[in-house]
Amino acid sequence: MGIHALPEGWDALSAFVVIKCRDEDGDVAWSFRTTEEIDPYELLGALTVQTDLVRKRMVANWSTDDDEASDEASDEPE
């Protein structure tokens, strides 16, 4: 497994990694790892931004899905 590289010229300072895993019993679980102690305010800010971006992507996809569903419903004979 790998991780996407940083842009050229960037230096990694610290990391918080979310990992989807399979445990010894075969169950799926989530694990979190850090490279070092991360300032909790910085971590919360970064996670909040990422959460908002994922939420916006999901809402945009949901709106697209709803539009396609209403288009398909209008194509059906009455």
Residue frames as qw, qx, qy, qz and C-alpha x, y, z in Angstrom:
[[0.000, 0.892, 0.453, 0.000, 0.00, 0.00, 0.00],
 [0.440, 0.102, 0.008, 0.892, 1.19, 3.49, -0.70],
 [0.004, -0.799, -0.387, 0.461, 0.15, 7.07, -0.33],
 [0.476, 0.806, 0.200, 0.290, -0.01, 9.81, -2.96],
 [0.600, -0.009, -0.098, 0.794, 3.20, 11.84, -3.17],
 [0.085, -0.810, -0.215, 0.539, 3.34, 15.47, -2.13],
 [0.507, 0.858, 0.042, 0.064, 3.86, 18.07, -4.82],
 [0.745, 0.256, -0.140, 0.600, 7.46, 18.62, -5.89],
 [0.188, 0.508, -0.237, 0.806, 9.31, 20.87, -3.48],
 [0.622, -0.595, 0.006, -0.509, 7.03, 20.18, -0.51],
 [0.267, 0.281, -0.837, 0.387, 8.47, 18.65, 2.71],
 [0.656, -0.488, -0.533, -0.217, 6.32, 16.47, 5.00],
 [0.066, -0.540, 0.488, -0.683, 6.34, 17.77, 8.58],
 [0.330, -0.040, 0.820, -0.466, 3.80, 15.48, 10.26],
 [0.424, -0.063, -0.687, -0.587, 0.91, 13.21, 9.32],
 [0.542, 0.035, 0.621, -0.566, -2.40, 11.91, 10.61],
 [0.287, 0.154, -0.811, -0.486, -3.40, 8.83, 8.65],
 [0.739, 0.035, 0.353, -0.573, -6.82, 7.15, 8.56],
 [0.153, 0.300, -0.906, -0.256, -6.46, 3.48, 7.64],
 [0.858, -0.013, 0.016, -0.513, -9.25, 1.05, 6.76],
 [0.005, 0.444, -0.893, 0.069, -8.02, -2.38, 7.94],
 [0.855, -0.148, -0.399, -0.296, -9.01, -5.99, 8.27],
 [0.422, -0.634, 0.562, -0.322, -8.25, -7.37, 11.74],
 [0.048, -0.326, 0.944, -0.004, -7.05, -10.86, 12.68],
 [0.451, 0.268, 0.790, -0.316, -10.67, -12.12, 12.72],
 [0.257, 0.315, 0.701, 0.586, -11.37, -10.75, 9.23],
 [0.000, 0.846, 0.500, -0.185, -13.52, -7.88, 10.49],
 [0.361, 0.598, 0.115, 0.707, -13.16, -4.44, 8.90],
 [0.437, -0.748, -0.298, 0.401, -12.01, -1.71, 11.28],
 [0.286, 0.881, -0.043, 0.375, -10.62, 1.81, 11.15],
 [0.726, -0.389, -0.137, 0.550, -7.25, 2.74, 12.63],
 [0.129, 0.977, -0.021, 0.171, -5.59, 6.13, 13.05],
 [0.799, -0.190, -0.032, 0.570, -1.87, 6.77, 13.19],
 [0.063, 0.995, -0.077, -0.020, 0.29, 9.87, 13.57],
 [0.709, 0.454, -0.310, 0.442, 3.93, 10.48, 12.85],
 [0.319, 0.075, -0.492, 0.807, 4.35, 12.48, 16.03],
 [0.042, -0.616, -0.603, 0.505, 2.29, 14.48, 18.49],
 [0.154, 0.458, 0.431, 0.762, 0.21, 16.88, 16.37],
 [0.104, 0.041, 0.308, -0.945, -1.15, 20.13, 17.76],
 [0.202, 0.438, 0.862, -0.154, -4.83, 19.33, 18.45],
 [0.262, 0.718, 0.187, -0.617, -6.01, 22.71, 17.13],
 [0.169, 0.493, -0.616, -0.591, -4.18, 22.20, 13.82],
 [0.065, 0.057, 0.986, 0.145, -5.50, 18.64, 13.55],
 [0.253, 0.576, 0.674, -0.388, -9.08, 19.70, 14.27],
 [0.260, 0.687, -0.110, -0.669, -8.82, 22.49, 11.69],
 [0.120, 0.343, -0.799, -0.479, -7.43, 20.15, 9.01],
 [0.104, 0.230, 0.967, -0.022, -10.04, 17.46, 9.73],
 [0.277, 0.634, 0.450, -0.565, -12.84, 20.04, 9.68],
 [0.269, 0.584, -0.384, -0.663, -11.76, 21.29, 6.26],
 [0.092, 0.151, -0.933, -0.315, -11.56, 17.73, 4.88],
 [0.190, 0.392, 0.850, -0.295, -14.95, 16.85, 6.40],
 [0.326, 0.662, 0.174, -0.653, -16.53, 19.89, 4.73],
 [0.227, 0.471, -0.628, -0.577, -14.97, 19.01, 1.36],
 [0.005, 0.065, 0.992, 0.104, -16.22, 15.41, 1.53],
 [0.247, 0.530, 0.656, -0.477, -19.69, 16.62, 2.58],
 [0.320, 0.627, -0.131, -0.698, -19.83, 19.04, -0.40],
 [0.169, 0.278, -0.841, -0.431, -18.81, 16.25, -2.80],
 [0.085, 0.247, 0.956, -0.131, -21.47, 13.94, -1.37],
 [0.296, 0.615, 0.415, -0.601, -24.19, 16.60, -1.59],
 [0.286, 0.540, -0.429, -0.665, -23.21, 17.40, -5.18],
 [0.117, 0.088, -0.955, -0.257, -23.42, 13.69, -6.07],
 [0.176, 0.403, 0.815, -0.377, -26.74, 13.37, -4.24],
 [0.344, 0.613, 0.096, -0.704, -28.20, 16.28, -6.25],
 [0.269, 0.393, -0.701, -0.531, -26.98, 14.67, -9.49],
 [0.004, -0.095, -0.995, 0.018, -28.48, 11.31, -8.47],
 [0.268, 0.517, 0.599, -0.550, -31.83, 12.98, -7.64],
 [0.348, 0.570, -0.225, -0.710, -31.88, 14.79, -11.00],
 [0.211, 0.229, -0.876, -0.368, -31.20, 11.54, -12.88],
 [0.097, 0.260, 0.930, -0.240, -33.90, 9.72, -10.90],
 [0.346, 0.585, 0.365, -0.636, -36.50, 12.39, -11.68],
 [0.315, 0.488, -0.516, -0.630, -35.51, 12.33, -15.37],
 [0.104, 0.048, -0.981, -0.156, -35.94, 8.54, -15.47],
 [0.205, 0.409, 0.772, -0.441, -39.33, 8.79, -13.72],
 [0.376, 0.596, 0.057, -0.708, -40.57, 11.33, -16.28],
 [0.254, 0.364, -0.741, -0.504, -39.56, 8.97, -19.15],
 [0.152, 0.118, 0.975, -0.115, -41.78, 6.16, -17.86],
 [0.271, -0.343, -0.598, -0.672, -45.21, 5.71, -19.49],
 [0.332, -0.148, 0.447, -0.818, -48.18, 6.71, -17.35]]
